[in-house]
Amino acid sequence: MAKECCRRDFLKGAVFTAAAFMTGKGSAFAVQKVMEKRKLGRTGWKVSVVGYGGGPIGGMRMSDEMAVGILRLAIDRGVNFFDVAPTYGRSEIRLGKAIQGYPRKSLFLATKIESASGEWTAKEATDLIHQSLDRLQVDTIDLIQFHGVGGREGLKKILSPGGGLEGVRKAQQKGRVRFVGITGGHHPRELEVMVEAIETDEFDTVMPSYNIEFTEASNEGGVFETADKHRVGVIIKKPFTQQPPLPRWFGGGYRSLIPDYGVEKCMHFVIRSPGVHVVIPGMHTMEHVEQDTACGYTAPIFLP
């Protein structure tokens, strides 16, 4: 246990030691790569530009032990933003196990609530928040996001008296939730609803789909521009995923653009887009973690 704590203390601060070498004079230097951090809108949180999309990590084809190892590798490589959901299999449970032993304040944990009834009630939101707190093994969730809202009718129900937002606000008052967001954007129509959600000033973050082939979120008057005006954090999902119709939504579908463009080109396209704060690729192997996180490193720093 002592050795593990020392290891984590050394890696704390999102610094990953990449190599060591000797100079011509014989002095030893460490070459370190630092994960870029960006402020997530008005939340004020500095999050790693590469976050962790937890969709694939909850599947039953991998053990909890394997999933925990992959998640911890991401933390050790500088990732401090993690996004999961109750509908992503065992993702919340596995993330809850993975973060044990790490300083809670160093990690930003996001999860989602989705209405099974389609009514988006305050009671549904309250119940789902309590369940997520238990699975994540935490006292506070940093970000709760309304997921799968769809069209304007869903947004209207969330914002109405007795709606889901009311349940989240009560959880915030009790210190169970810090910030609230909304996801969507698989289709241009959903992006329009997301813009309307931003303009209500009720949401701290948004999570649209955006990648090298699906760029509508960056259109004039669109999600990026509106979010910037309202100081809303922008979280990008599906940087490698083709838009519907998809060849395969899960498994290869999460990374279906890579054969045509490669990891670096896809990731750098998103990271370098004005208005983006964090991108959350789905990573379900250690190789994916190593490839994707490397795209978020700043220039190497040479330390004596």
N, C-alpha and C positions, 0 to 999 in steps of 0.2 A: 504493500500500500504506500509506504514512504517513497519508494522509487517511482511509483506511478504519479504521485503528487509532485515530485520534483520534476518529472518529465513535463507535466502539464504546466507547471510554473514557468519552466524554461520557454515553452511554446506560447505562453500567454502573451497577448499583445499583437496577435496576428502576424508574427514574424516566422517565416519558414527558412531554415538554413538549407541552402541549395548545394554549396560546395565549399571546400577550403583549399587554399593553395599557398605556396611559398613564393615570395618575391625574390628578385635577383640578389638582394642583400640578406636573404635568409629570414626576413621577418614574416611571421604568420599572419594571414588575413582571412577573415570569414566573408564569404559572399552571401549576402542575405537578400531575399526577395520579400517585399512587403505588399500585402493585399491592399489595394486601393479602397478607401472608405469614402462614402458620400452621405450627406445629410438627407434623411428621408423626409423631405418636405417639412411641414410644421411640427412633426413629432419631435424634431431636434435630435433624433437618434442618428449616430454615425454607423451606417451598416456597410458591410463588405459589398463591393460592387458585384461580386458573384455570390449569390445566395444558394440555398439548397431547395430544390423543388421536390417535395416528398411524395409525389404521385407513385413512382415505381417502388419506393422503399417499403411499402406496406404489403406487398404481394406475398402469397403463400408459397411461392417457389423458392424463397430464401428463408433461412432460419433467423430467429431473433438475434442470435449471436453474430451472424454474418452482417445483418443490417446495422447492428450497433457498431461493429468495427468500421463499416463504411462511413457512418455518420461521424464517428470520432476522428477518422482520417480527415474529413472535411473541416472539422473544428481545428485540428492541428495544422491544417494548411491555410488557415486564416478566415474561414467562413464563420460569420456570426449571425447570419439571418437564415432562419429555417421556417419553411412553410409546409404544413401538413393539413390533414382534414379527417374528420370521422369517416368519410366515405372512401378514404384511401387505405382500406384494409387495416393493418396493424401499425400504420405510420405514427400515430400519436403515442401508442404504447412504446414503440421502439425508440422514438425520439426521447421520451421520458426516461428510458433506461440509459440512453447514450449520454445524456447531459449530466448524469450523476458524477460528482467529483470535479466538475468545472464550476467556476464562479457564475452564479445565476445572472448577475448584473452584466456579465460580458456577452450574453447571448440574447438575441431578439427572436422570440418565438411567436409565430403566426399560425393560426388555424382558422377554421371556417365553420359557419352554420348554414345549413341548407334545409329548407322547409319540406318535410315529407308530405304535408297536407296541401302545400301550395298556398297556404293562408298567411304565412310569415307572421305569426303571432308573437307577442311578448313572452308568453309562457313557453312556447317552443324554444325561443332564443335562450331563456333562462335555464331550461332543462339541459340544452345542448352545451351551454357554457360550463355548467357543473360537471357534466360527464367528461368534457375535454380536460378540465382542471385535474380530475382524478387520473385520467390516462396519462397525462403529461407529468404528473407528480409535482405540480407547482402550485403556488398560492395565487399567482397572477399570470394572466396571458397578456402578452404585449400587444397583440393585434388580433381582433376578431373581424372576420370578413364575411359579408353576406355573399353566398356562393350560388351560382346557377339561378340568378334572379330573372334572367330572360328579358322580357319586355317591360313597358311602362307600367303595366298593371301590377307586376311584382314589386316594383319600386314604390308605387303608390301605397301598397299594403304595408310595406316596411315602415314608411314614414307616417302612416296614419295613427291616430290614438289607439293604443292597445296593440300596435304593430311591433315588429321585431326590434326596431331601433329603441323603442321604449324599454324593452328588456335589457338591451345592451347598456343603456344609460344607467339603469339601476345597478347593473353589475359594476360599472365604472365607479359609481358612488360608493360602493362597498370595497373598492380596491381590487376587484377580481379581474378587471380588464382595463388596459391603458388606452388603447386607440381602436377606432373602428374603420373598416374599409369595405370595399365592394369589388367583386371580380366580374369578369365577363369578357366580351370582345372576340368571340369566335367568328362573328359576322358583323359587317358594317352597321347593321341595325342595332346590335347590342352596344356598339361603340357610341351611338347617338344617345342611348339611355345612360351610358356611363358619363357622358358630358353633362347631361341633365342632373345626374347624381352629384357631380362635382359642384355644380352651380348652386345646389342647396346649402353648401357649406356645412353639411352634417358629417361628411366623411373625411378622414385624415389621409387615406390612401386609396389608390385604385390599382387593379391588376388586369390590364388588357393583354391579349395575345399580340405579339409583334415579332417579326423576323425579316430576314432578307427577302422573302417573297410576299409577306403580308404586312404592308407598311401603312395601312389606313389610319392608325392611331397618330401618326405624325402629320396628317393632313392639316391644312390651314383651318383654324377654328375647331380642331379636333381635340382628342384627349390630352396630348402632350401640352399643347398651347393653353388649354383651359386649366389644366392642373397647375401649370406654372403660375398663372394669374392668381389662383386660389391657394397657392403654397401647399398643394396636395402631393404626397409622395407617390411616385410611379414605380410599380413593381412589374417587371416584364416576365410573362410566362411563355412557354413554348418557343424558345429561340431556335429550336431545331425541327419543329413540327410543321409539316405541311397542313394547310387548312383543308376543311372538308370539301369534297369527299376524300377521306384518308384511306391509304392502302391498308393500314393497320393502326388503330388508335393507341393500343397499348404495345408494350415491347418495342419492336422496331419503329413503331409509329412515333414515339416520343423523340426519336433521333433520325427521322426519315430524310432530313435535308442534308445530313452529313456526307453521304456518298457523292452528292453533286457539288458541295461547296467546301467541305472540311470543317472541323471544329473551330479553328481560329477565325476563319472568315465569318462564320455565322455569329460567333460570340463578339468579335470586334465590331461588327456591323451594329449590333444592339448597344454595346457598351459606349460606343462613340456617338450614338444618336443623342442630340441635345434633348434634355428633359428626362432622361432615364436615370434612376437612382440605383436600382439593383435588378439583376436578371437572375432568374431561378431555373436553370436547366434541371430536367429530371435525370438524376444520376443513380444507377443501380449496380454499379461495379466500382471497385477501387480505381480501375483504369479511367473510368469516366470522371471520377473526382480529380484525379491527377491532371487529366487533359483540360477539364473545364476551369478548374481553379487557376491554372497557370495563365489563363487569359486575363485574369484580374490583377496580376502583379504589376507593380510599378517598376521603373528601372532598377536594376540591381544596386544595392548599397554595399560599399566595401568598408568593413569595420576592422580596426586593428585588434 
